[in-house]
Amino acid sequence: MKEKFHTEAECCGLSIPLLLRLFEFVREEPTSDEDLHFMAERISEMSDGGIRLTMNHYDSIIPKATNK
């Protein structure tokens, strides 16, 4: 039996290049738990309504203190 773990509102769409760059950012930059929560909240807010996020959204997702 399949269980439903996530609702539609908890899903997001990321392009593969953006997903890879976010993984790289988290691995290479000093990130705190707060940074990760900030990024998750931004991704959730920005992808509301089914918008697929791309590299054009990268600067809006990462925390400003580390935004290069």
N, C-alpha and C positions, 0 to 999 in steps of 0.2 A: 504494500500500500504506500502510495506517495503522500507525504505530508507537505503542506504548504508552510514554508518557513518565512517567506518574505511577502510583503504586500507590494503592490504596484508602486507605491510611494517610496519604498525602500530600494528601488532599483535605479541604476543609472547607466548611461551609455557613454563609453569612452573610446576614442579612436585608439588603435594599437600604438601609434607613435606617442600619443599622450600618456597612455598607460606605462609604456616603457620608460619614458622620461620621468614620470612620477616615481617609479621604482628606483631609478638611478638617483633621483634627488634624495629619497629617504635613505638610501644606502651610503651616499657620498657626503651629504651635508649633516652637520650636527642637528638632529631633530629631537624635540622633546615630545612627550605625550600630548601636550597642549598643541604643538604644531600639527600632529597627526589628526587631532580632533578638529582643529581649524580647517585643515584640508578636506576632511570628510564632510564637514558642514557646508563648506563652499561648493563642493561637488554636488551635494544633495540639493542645495538651493539653486545652483545654476542649471542642473539637469531637470528641474521641475517642469512638468509638462511634456516630457519625452524628448527634450533637446539633447542631441548627441554632442558631447564635448570633444573639441579637437585641440591641437597645439595652439590655436588662437586664444584659448582660454587659460593656458598654462600660467601666465603671470598673475591672473586673478585667483588662482588656486593656491599657489605656494605662499607661505607667510611672508609679509612685506619685509621683515627684518633680514631675511635671507634671500630676498628676491634679487637675482643678478641680471 
